[in-house]
Amino acid sequence: MSLQEHVAQEFANRFGTPPDIIARAPGRVNLIGEHTDYNDGFVLPMAIDRAVWIALRPRNDSYVVIYSLDYDEVAEFSPAEMSQESQRHGEWVEYMKGVAWALQEAGWTLNGWEGVMAGDVPIGAGLSSSAAIELATARAFAELSSHVWDAVEMAKICQRAENEWVGMKSGIMDQLISSAGVEGRALLIDCRWLTLEPVPLPPDTRVVIMDTTTRRELVTSAYNERRRQCEQAASFFNVSALRDVSLQQFEAAADLLDPVVAKRARHVITENERTLQAADAMRAGDATTFGRLMDASHTSLRDDFEVTNDALNTIVEIARRQAGCYGARMTGGGFGGCAVALVRADVEAAFIESVTAAYRQETGLDARIYVSPAAAGASVVVPVGG
C-alpha cells in the first residue's frame, strides 16, 4: 500500500468518509551548494520521491485537527488564536502552526480542517522533512482558500515559519525545492533573485542517498552560529552577503579576518563557484566533472565549514572507493544525517551492497540507502470534489 493510500484509508477509518483533499510535498536532496542559500548564493537540489502526505477535509470552525501516523498523536490548534508566545519548540505540530501563523501574517484568512498526516522522509537525516511538512500544510490551506498557489511565494512564507516560529534560521532552499521541484530535473536556484532553472542529471547515472543513521545534535545552535559567522565576513567586506565577494577579493584580505570566520567565508565563496560549474557540467552531461565538484564540496564542508561528522566522512570515503562512483559528499545541514553520491546506473546494486557492508564493518552502524529520481514539488492529488 502506498503512503497516499495509507493516509486516505486511515482518514476514512477515523472520520467515516474518504478525504476531500490529499496534499503532498516532497523532501529533497541537495546535490551541491551547501550553506550557500542564506548567503544569497546558488544551490542545486532536487526533490525526492519521499514526501509528507495529508488527507483532509474542511471543518465548519477555525480549528485544525491533525492525526500524525508517524507519531501516533493528535494535535489541534486554532490559527485565529495563535501567537508566537504559544509556540513550544521541538514538536512536529509547530511546523504546521508556524505555517498557519506565517500565512496569516501574509494576509491570508484561514479555514479550519481535519486530517491525517504521514511521511516517509527520514526525520533528522538532512533530507528536509521539516520543509515537507511545511509545504504540505501550506498546500492544504491553499486548497481550502481562494488563493492561487504560487510556488515561490509559498516557499518564502514557509521559510518565515521556520525562521521566526520554529527558530531555525535556514535559507530558502529547502522550502523552494519542496514547493517548486520539477520531475526528472534538479533545480539551479539563485537564492537572491529566486530564479529557478531545471537542469537534467547526467545520462545513465543514479542519485544515491546514504543515510548514516547518525542524527544531528545541537544543530540549531551550530547552524545559527555559522550563519552569524558568514554575516560577520560579509560585514567585513562591506557587502550584503558573501555571494558578492569573489575568490580573488577574499584571498587578498583573508589574513585580516578572524581565522574561523575566514574558513567559513572560504567555503561559501568557493561553493558558489562549484555550484555554477556543476550546473554547467550537468547541462553538458559531464558526470566526471560533476563528481569531482561533489568531492571538493565535501572537503570544503569538512575542513572549512566543519559541519561533517565521523560517520559522514566514513561513508563518503567508502562511496568514493566503489567502481562507478563519480563523486560523493555530505548533504543537508550536516553534523550527521545523509551523504549523496552520483553513481553509474549499471553499478547501482553493487554500489549499494558494497557501501552497506563496508560501512557496517567500519562503524558498526547500518546505513539506510535510497535511490531516488527527481520528483515534482508540492501538489494536490485529490482536488475538492474529486
C-alpha positions in Angstrom: 0.0 0.0 0.0 1.4 3.4 -0.9 1.6 6.2 1.6 -1.1 8.1 -0.3 -3.4 5.1 0.0 -2.4 4.7 3.7 -3.4 8.2 4.7 -6.6 8.0 2.7 -7.6 4.7 4.4 -6.7 5.9 7.9 -8.7 9.1 7.2 -11.7 7.0 6.3 -11.3 4.8 9.3 -11.1 7.8 11.7 -13.7 10.1 10.1 -16.1 7.7 8.3 -15.8 9.2 4.8 -13.0 9.4 2.2 -10.9 12.6 2.3 -11.9 15.6 0.2 -8.2 16.5 -0.5 -4.8 14.8 -0.4 -1.9 17.2 -0.4 1.7 16.1 -0.6 5.1 17.8 -0.5 8.5 16.1 -1.0 11.7 16.1 0.8 14.9 17.0 -1.0 18.5 16.1 -1.6 20.9 18.8 -2.3 23.4 17.7 -5.0 25.8 20.7 -4.4 25.6 24.2 -2.9 25.6 23.7 0.8 25.2 26.6 3.3 25.1 29.0 0.4 21.4 29.7 0.4 21.4 32.0 3.4 24.4 33.8 1.8 22.3 34.8 -1.3 24.2 32.2 -3.3 23.5 29.3 -5.6 22.2 25.8 -4.8 21.4 22.7 -6.9 18.9 20.5 -5.1 16.3 18.0 -6.4 13.0 16.9 -4.9 13.0 13.2 -4.0 10.3 10.6 -4.2 9.7 10.6 -0.4 7.1 13.0 0.8 4.7 14.1 3.5 1.1 13.3 2.7 -2.0 14.9 4.4 -5.5 13.6 3.8 -8.1 16.1 4.9 -11.5 17.7 4.7 -12.7 21.2 5.8 -14.3 21.9 9.1 -17.1 24.3 10.0 -14.9 26.1 12.6 -11.4 27.6 12.6 -9.7 24.6 14.2 -7.1 22.4 12.6 -7.2 18.9 14.0 -4.5 16.6 12.7 -3.5 13.0 13.5 0.1 12.0 12.8 0.5 8.4 11.9 4.3 8.7 12.4 4.0 9.9 16.0 0.6 8.3 16.8 -0.5 11.7 18.2 -3.5 14.0 17.7 -2.8 17.8 17.7 -5.2 20.7 17.3 -4.9 24.4 17.1 -6.8 27.4 16.0 -4.9 29.7 13.7 -7.2 32.6 14.9 -6.0 32.1 18.4 -2.3 31.7 17.9 0.6 33.9 18.9 4.3 33.4 19.0 4.1 33.2 22.7 2.1 29.9 22.3 4.8 28.0 20.5 6.6 25.0 22.0 9.7 24.2 20.1 10.6 20.7 19.1 7.1 19.3 18.4 6.1 18.2 14.9 3.0 20.3 15.0 5.0 23.5 15.5 5.9 23.4 11.8 2.3 23.3 10.9 1.4 26.1 13.4 4.3 28.2 12.1 2.9 27.9 8.5 -0.6 29.0 9.7 0.9 31.9 11.6 3.1 33.0 8.6 0.1 32.7 6.2 -2.0 35.0 8.4 1.0 37.4 8.7 0.9 37.5 4.9 -2.8 38.4 4.9 -4.5 35.1 4.4 -7.8 34.2 6.1 -7.6 30.5 7.0 -10.3 27.9 7.2 -10.2 25.0 9.6 -9.7 21.4 8.6 -9.1 17.9 10.0 -6.9 15.3 8.6 -4.3 12.5 8.8 -0.6 13.0 8.1 2.2 10.6 7.4 5.6 10.9 5.7 8.5 8.7 4.6 11.1 11.4 4.5 13.6 10.3 7.2 13.5 12.6 10.2 16.7 14.4 11.1 18.6 13.0 8.1 19.2 16.2 6.3 16.5 15.5 3.6 14.3 18.3 4.8 11.4 16.5 6.4 10.5 19.8 8.1 10.1 21.7 4.8 8.0 18.8 3.5 5.6 19.2 6.5 5.5 23.0 6.0 4.7 22.8 2.2 2.2 20.0 2.6 0.5 22.1 5.3 0.6 25.2 3.0 -0.8 23.2 0.1 -3.7 22.1 2.3 -4.5 25.6 3.5 -4.2 27.0 -0.1 -6.6 24.4 -1.5 -9.3 25.4 1.1 -8.9 29.1 0.3 -9.4 31.4 -2.7 -5.6 32.0 -3.1 -3.8 30.8 -6.2 -0.8 28.6 -5.5 2.5 30.5 -6.2 5.4 28.2 -5.5 8.0 30.9 -4.8 5.7 33.0 -2.6 4.7 29.9 -0.6 8.3 28.9 -0.1 9.0 32.4 1.3 6.1 32.1 3.7 7.2 28.7 4.8 10.7 29.9 5.3 9.4 32.6 7.5 7.6 30.0 9.5 10.8 28.0 10.0 12.9 31.2 10.8 10.6 33.1 13.1 8.3 30.4 14.6 10.5 27.4 14.8 13.6 29.4 15.3 15.8 27.7 12.7 17.5 30.5 10.7 17.6 28.5 7.5 17.8 29.8 3.9 15.2 29.4 1.2 16.4 26.3 -0.5 14.5 23.6 1.4 11.1 25.2 1.1 11.7 26.3 -2.5 12.7 22.9 -3.9 9.8 21.2 -1.9 7.4 23.8 -3.4 8.7 24.1 -7.0 10.6 20.8 -7.7 10.4 19.5 -11.3 10.0 15.9 -12.1 13.2 14.5 -13.7 15.3 17.6 -13.1 17.4 19.2 -10.4 16.9 22.9 -9.9 19.7 25.5 -10.1 18.3 28.1 -7.7 19.7 31.7 -7.4 18.8 32.3 -3.8 19.0 36.1 -4.1 16.6 36.5 -7.1 14.8 33.2 -6.6 15.1 32.2 -10.2 14.8 28.5 -11.0 16.5 26.7 -13.8 15.6 23.0 -14.3 18.8 21.0 -15.1 19.0 17.4 -16.2 21.1 14.8 -14.4 23.9 13.4 -16.5 22.7 10.4 -18.6 22.9 6.9 -17.3 23.5 8.0 -13.7 21.7 7.5 -10.4 21.5 9.7 -7.3 22.1 7.5 -4.3 21.3 8.9 -0.8 23.2 7.3 2.0 21.8 7.8 5.5 24.5 7.3 8.1 21.7 6.8 10.7 23.6 9.3 12.9 21.4 12.2 13.9 22.2 15.8 14.3 22.8 17.1 17.8 22.7 20.8 18.7 22.2 21.5 15.1 20.1 24.7 15.6 22.7 26.5 17.7 25.6 25.3 15.4 23.7 26.3 12.3 22.8 29.7 13.6 26.4 30.2 14.7 27.7 29.6 11.2 25.1 31.9 9.8 26.4 34.7 12.2 30.0 33.9 11.1 29.0 34.3 7.5 27.3 37.6 8.2 30.4 38.8 10.1 32.5 38.0 7.0 30.1 39.9 4.7 30.2 42.9 7.0 34.0 42.9 6.9 33.8 43.0 3.1 31.1 45.7 3.3 28.6 43.6 1.2 25.1 42.4 2.0 26.0 38.7 1.5 29.1 36.6 0.7 27.7 36.0 -2.7 29.1 39.4 -3.6 32.7 38.5 -2.7 35.0 37.0 -5.4 37.6 34.4 -4.5 40.3 37.0 -5.5 38.8 39.6 -3.1 38.7 37.0 -0.4 42.2 35.8 -0.8 43.6 39.3 -0.8 42.1 40.1 2.6 41.7 36.7 4.3 44.6 37.3 6.7 42.7 40.2 8.2 39.7 38.1 9.2 39.3 36.1 12.3 40.7 32.6 11.2 37.5 30.7 11.9 35.4 33.4 10.1 37.8 33.2 7.2 37.3 29.5 6.9 33.6 29.8 6.8 33.7 32.5 4.2 36.2 30.5 2.0 33.7 27.6 1.9 30.8 29.7 0.9 32.7 31.6 -1.8 34.2 28.5 -3.3 31.0 26.5 -3.0 29.1 29.1 -5.1 31.7 28.7 -7.8 31.5 24.9 -7.6 27.7 25.0 -7.9 27.7 27.1 -11.1 30.4 24.8 -12.5 28.3 21.8 -11.6 25.3 23.1 -13.4 27.4 23.6 -16.5 28.7 20.0 -16.2 25.1 18.7 -15.9 24.0 20.6 -19.0 26.9 19.1 -20.8 26.2 15.6 -19.5 29.6 15.5 -17.8 29.3 13.2 -14.8 33.0 13.1 -14.2 33.4 16.8 -13.7 30.2 16.9 -11.6 31.5 14.1 -9.4 34.9 15.9 -8.9 33.0 19.0 -7.8 31.0 17.0 -5.3 34.2 15.6 -3.8 35.6 19.1 -3.5 32.4 20.3 -1.8 32.7 17.6 0.8 36.3 18.5 1.6 35.3 22.2 2.0 32.4 21.3 4.3 34.6 19.1 6.3 37.7 21.3 6.7 36.4 24.9 6.3 32.8 24.9 7.3 33.3 22.0 9.8 29.8 20.5 9.6 30.6 16.9 8.9 31.0 14.1 11.5 33.0 10.8 11.5 30.1 8.8 10.1 29.6 11.2 7.2 33.3 11.3 6.4 33.5 7.5 6.5 30.5 6.8 4.3 31.7 9.4 1.7 35.2 7.8 1.7 33.7 4.3 1.2 31.4 5.5 -1.6 34.4 7.1 -3.4 36.2 3.8 -3.4 33.5 2.0 -5.3 33.7 1.3 -9.0 31.3 3.6 -11.0 31.0 6.3 -8.3 31.7 9.7 -9.8 31.7 11.6 -6.6 30.1 11.8 -3.1 29.6 14.4 -0.4 27.5 15.1 2.7 24.2 16.8 2.1 22.0 18.9 4.2 22.9 20.9 7.3 25.5 18.4 8.4 26.6 17.1 11.9 25.0 13.7 10.9 22.3 12.6 8.5 22.9 11.8 4.9 25.5 11.9 2.2 24.8 11.7 -1.6 26.7 10.0 -4.4 26.4 10.2 -8.2 26.8 6.6 -9.5 26.8 5.0 -12.9 23.4 3.4 -13.4 24.8 -0.1 -14.3 26.6 -0.4 -10.9 23.7 0.7 -8.7 23.0 -2.6 -7.0 26.7 -3.5 -6.5 27.4 0.0 -5.1 24.6 -0.2 -2.5 25.7 -3.7 -1.4 29.4 -2.8 -1.1 28.8 0.5 0.7 26.3 -1.1 3.2 28.8 -3.9 4.0 31.8 -1.7 4.3 30.0 1.0 6.4 28.8 -1.7 8.9 32.3 -3.2 9.1 34.0 0.2 9.7 31.4 1.8 12.0 29.2 -0.9 13.4 26.2 1.0 12.1 23.7 0.1 9.5 23.3 2.6 6.7 19.9 3.2 5.0 20.4 3.7 1.3 17.8 5.1 -1.1 17.9 5.7 -4.9 15.6 8.4 -5.9 14.6 10.0 -9.2 13.9 13.8 -9.2 10.3 14.4 -8.1 7.7 17.1 -8.6 7.1 19.7 -6.0 4.1 20.2 -3.7 0.8 19.2 -5.2 -2.8 18.3 -4.5 -3.5 14.7 -5.5 -7.2 14.6 -5.0 -8.9 18.0 -5.6 -12.0 19.1 -3.7 -14.9 17.2 -5.2 -12.5 14.8 -7.0 
